[in-house]
Amino acid sequence: MKKTLRGRPRLPLTLWQVLEAVKRHGQVVAAAQELRCSDAYIHMRLKRVGLNLRAVLEADSLQGLFRIGYPNPQHVD
């Protein structure tokens, strides 16, 4: 018997893609539309790695944010 998956399938979005889209658009709603996900999903991904919208928008480079989100380079999704 084949098992059925429960819940929603995971989105194949990396943190880098989320950060780039938010930085490029300057707002979560437009980034979510581009990535075809919800704005709540973006806020959840940022919160999970200890970031918020203000930090992303005020950052000079995404490299620094990426290091904050993933201090251990072995742990990248």
Phi, psi and omega in degrees: 000134182274133179284144175261146178281143178253146178078190183274141176293150180291145176278139182276051182251133176271162177300322180300317179297319180295313180298316180299314182295316180295317180295318182295317184271335180078004177205153187286321185298314179294321178296319180296321178295319179296317183278352182059050175220180180270158176293330177296324178298317180295314179299321179295317180296319179294315181296322181300328181257009175084023178247164172223173185299318181300317180298321180292314184289329182270353183290142177285322180221151179285337179301315179296319178295321181296324177291324177294316182292326181226079181297333178262110185297346178286341186255080179235133179262000000 
